[in-house]
Amino acid sequence: MKPGLCAAILLVLAAVTQCGNGYKVLGLFPHPGLSHFHFFQPILKGLAEAGHEVTVVSHFPEKSPPANYVDVPLEGMTSLSDSVSFELFEYRPGFGHFMEFFMLYTWGKEACANALNSAAIKTVLESKVQYDLVLLEQFNSDCMLGVAHQLNAPYIGLSSSPLMPWHYDRVGNPIIPSYVPSLFMGYTERMDFSQRLANWITVQCFKTLYSWFNDAAANKLLRERFGEGVIPDVRDLQQRTAMMFVNQHFSLSGAKPLSPAVLEIGGVHIQEFQPLGDDLQKLLDSADHGVIYISWGSMIRAETLPAEKRDAILKALGKFKQLVIWKWGNETLTNQPANVHIRKWLPQKEILCHPKVRVFMSHGGLLGSSEAAYCGVPVVVTPMYGDQYNNAAALAHRGMGVVLAYEDITSETVYQALQKMLEPVAMENAKRVSFTYRQRPLKPLQAAVWWCEHVAATSGLALAQSYSTELPWYAYHQFDVYIVTFTFLVLYHACWIWLFKRVCCRGVSGFSDEKLKAN
């Protein structure tokens, strides 16, 4: 039986059956980024395990889905896993974050068009299931809000990264550029004047660009799919977002003002730990001097590292007595020192939480940074794109990381960075962050499931919605109040000056009634 037909049959059955007191939940995830879905899937599985009926539209169908979990697979796009070569980072202009914005815009438009015209979305819409809640990714396109609108269901936005500049307004959350760094800038909350200026410019520009390009593209695609006047403007739909679940936690990303509609669930993907394979377990256990673990994530192909930089890293690694385990895409590694071991795939969180691991060399992806914070491991970070710059800055700011720019990689800089993170103070700082990262009133998954149920029970959590989402920009920033106040003060002082001239200056040399009248 074809997967699409099977999914349609399961959805029809879901429309005529009830699962106890469970809710019907739909997940919409058109972006083909596997690392993003690693953040979403635990929430979806957690809801299914809690007894709710979960239907998931994504590029990543579950091989062994739990009960109550139905996949409606998306097709037509290539997964972004292991798709990026280091050649992309050989030349980066000073305004590279604006180039990244337009790269995200292109990805979002392509993913939106693919999903809206897919058999998966057609199956969901034609099933006539009345969903109690929709979970959808809010990243680089909001076109799935139109689908949620058609289904007449409340929706929660999920962000696999910290909030982006265009996310704040939709949940009534203030963005304060003086100490809340924009996602793409690589700043911490402690910014000097030039950084605050650049941060403010970036925030305002990105919010404007998102409205001009991404929102306009989503509106156009929704009109083409559903017809003119059927779907409201996505800017209006954004304001109806009940909550946002965000992959961040203050212990790592810093303290920020958060509205009741924003829930920090950083580390939600860190679930049950699986036993290491015998070979890997023996290798880690035998490391008398500790382990240096290297991985640049699921998107970057490590084997495309230029020979000059590869040999510089290997030369530095060869000077250490620590054992090195490197996630490497090929079977062989040229000039490989005796203490370096390579594997095509590695269970990252299990390795990072092994007591012998001393340092993590990373690209600064948020999943890996969260795992380092959870396990308490110092990090040498080489950020490449997106939120990795902010993650790197956050790790360094907390004393558990050092930033090594890609263009600065030499044998000496790699050696110095690793040596610094092997010092006891780095491990102490990492353990301090780990303690706070782990100590929470509820585990991230428990909190996410509870709030999903609460939003479904309240049909959108109306009492948590901020009136700020309804205010025009000039009223939100109180510009009208400032103008009136300034005008009043000017007139007030002008009146006193005029009165002073009329009363106090009469009869004084140089002043006469005629001159006053003339004035």
DAGIJO-V539242 format. One record per backbone hydrogen bond with DSSP energy under -0.5 kcal/mol. NH is the residue of the N-H (numbers start at 1). CO is the residue of the C=O. Records with the same first field share a line. If there is no record, write none. Layout:
NH->CO, CO
This chain:
6->2
7->3
8->4
9->5
10->6
11->7
12->8
13->9
14->10
15->11
16->12, 13
17->13
20->18
22->19
25->23, 53
26->133
27->55
28->135
29->27, 57
34->32
37->33
38->34
39->35, 36
40->36
41->37
42->38
43->40
44->40
45->41
46->42
47->43
48->44
49->45
50->46
51->48
52->47
53->23
54->52, 68
55->25, 53
56->70
57->27, 55
58->56, 72
65->62
69->66
70->54, 68
72->56
74->58
80->32
82->298
83->80, 299
84->299
88->85
89->86
90->87
96->93
98->95
99->95
100->96
101->97
102->98
103->99
104->100
105->101
106->102
107->103
108->104
109->105
110->106
111->107
112->108
113->109
114->110
115->111
116->112
117->113
118->115
122->118
123->119
124->120
125->121
126->122
127->123
128->125
129->124
131->129
132->24
133->24
134->154
135->26
136->156
137->28
138->158
139->137, 141
145->142
146->143
147->143
148->144
149->145
150->146
151->147
152->148, 149
153->148
156->134
157->243
158->136
159->245
160->158
167->164
168->164
171->167, 168
172->169
173->168
174->172
176->174
177->175
179->176
180->176
181->179
185->182
186->182
191->189
196->192
197->193
198->194
199->195
200->196
201->197
202->198
203->199
204->200
205->201
206->202
207->203
208->204
209->205
210->206
211->207
212->208
213->209
214->209
215->210
216->211
217->213
218->214
219->215
220->216
221->217
222->218
223->219
224->220
225->221
226->222
227->223
230->227
231->227
236->233
237->233
238->234
239->235
240->237
241->238
242->155
243->155
244->261
245->157
246->244, 263
247->159, 161
248->246
252->249
253->249
254->250
262->259
263->244
264->262
265->246, 263
266->248
268->265
270->267
271->269
281->277
282->278
283->279
284->280
285->281
286->282
287->284
288->286
290->287
291->356
292->323
293->291, 359
294->325
295->361
300->296
301->84
302->300
304->301
305->302
310->306
311->307
312->308
313->309
314->310
315->311
316->312
317->313
318->314
319->316
320->317
323->290
324->339
325->292
326->341
327->294
328->326, 343
336->333
340->337
341->324
343->326
348->346
351->347
352->348
353->349
354->351
357->354
358->291
359->291
360->378
361->293
362->360, 380
363->295
369->365
370->366
371->367
372->368
373->369
374->370
375->371
376->372
377->372
378->358
379->400
380->360
381->379, 402
382->362
384->363
388->385
389->386
390->183
391->387
392->388
393->389
394->390
395->391
396->392
397->393
398->394
399->396
400->395
401->395
402->379
404->381, 402
405->403
408->405
409->406
414->410
415->411
416->412
417->413
418->414
419->415
420->416
421->417
422->418
423->420
426->423
427->423
428->424
429->425
430->426
431->427
432->428
433->429
434->430
435->431
436->432
437->433
438->434
439->435
440->438
447->443
448->444
449->445
450->446
451->447
452->448
453->449
454->450
455->451
456->452
457->453
458->454
459->456
460->455
462->458
464->461
465->462
469->466
470->467
471->467, 468
475->472
476->472
477->473
478->475
479->474
480->474
482->478
483->479
484->480
485->481
486->482
487->483
488->484
489->485
490->486
491->487
492->488
493->489
494->490
495->491
496->492
497->493
498->494
499->495
500->496
501->497
502->498
503->499
504->500
505->500
508->505
511->508
516->512
517->513
518->514
519->515
